[in-house]
């Protein structure tokens, strides 16, 4: 790989990583207000076996939205219909959380 390409790839990776980290930080800020859960289940997850996904989902007693990522591995991007489902689920979570806010 040429050094210019490697630098571009590194910068892109860092930018995306920091964007994800920033989003995660913002989302974690809602946890004290959250009254539900969103679960993403990657069908071909090679890091966390899918049977464990279901154990967690089934154990969670609160309201929840489950988004199945068909054919997805652990680190695959969320795209297409699953992205729309995630956007809807986040909207639902924010709406239900703000309704229960003190």
N, C-alpha and C positions, 0 to 999 in steps of 0.2 A: 504494500500500500504506500502510495506517495505521502510524504510528510504533510502536504497541504490537505489531502483527503483525510488523513488520520486526525489532523487538527480540527477539521470541520466535523468529522464524526464525533470526536470527543466533546466539542462545544455543543453539538446537538444533544448528545446524551446528557450532558450536565444541565442544559436548559430544561429538558424534559423531566429529568430527575428532580430538579428544584421546583418545577411547576407542580409535580405530583406531591412533593413534600409540602409545598405551600398550601395546596388544596387539602391535603390531609390535616394540616394544622388548623385550617379554617373549619373543617368538618368536626374535628375534635373539640373545637370551641363550642359546638352546639350540644355536646354530650350531656351537660347538666340539664338541658331542656328537652332532650330527645325522649320521645314516648313510644318509639317504634324502632324497628331495625330493617336494614337492607342487607340482603345476602346475595352475593354473586357466586354461582356454582359453575366452575369450569369443568366441563364434562370429562376432559382428558388430563386433568391436573396431575402432574407428575411429582409435585412437591408435597401437596396435602391430598391424600387419597380422597376421592369423592365420597366414599362412605362416611368419612369424618365430617364432610360438609353437612350431610343430612343429619348426623347426630347433633351438631350444633343448632341447625335450623329447628329440629324437632324439640330440642331442649329449651329453646327460647320461648318464653311464655307470652311475651308481649305481641302487639300487632307487628306484622312484618310484611315485607315484599321480597319475594324470591325471584331472582333473575337467573335463568338457566343460560349458560354460555355454551351452546351446542358446538361440539368439535373443538372447543378451546382448550389450550394448555394453560398452565399457571400464569405465565407472563404475557399471554397474548393480549393485544389491545382490544378494547370493547368498541365494537363497530356496529353499524347498521341498526337493525331492530333492537338489539340489546342496548345500544347507546340511547335510543329513544325510551326504552323501558327504564333505564337507569335515570334519565332526566325526569321522567314522570315520577319515579320512586323518590327522588330527592325532593321534588316539589311536594309530594304527599307528606314526606317526613317534616319538611319545613312548615307546612301548613298545620299538621297535627301538633308539632312542637310549639308553635306560636300560640295555638289555641289553649295549650296547657301551661303557658308561661305565667309566672306570678305577676 
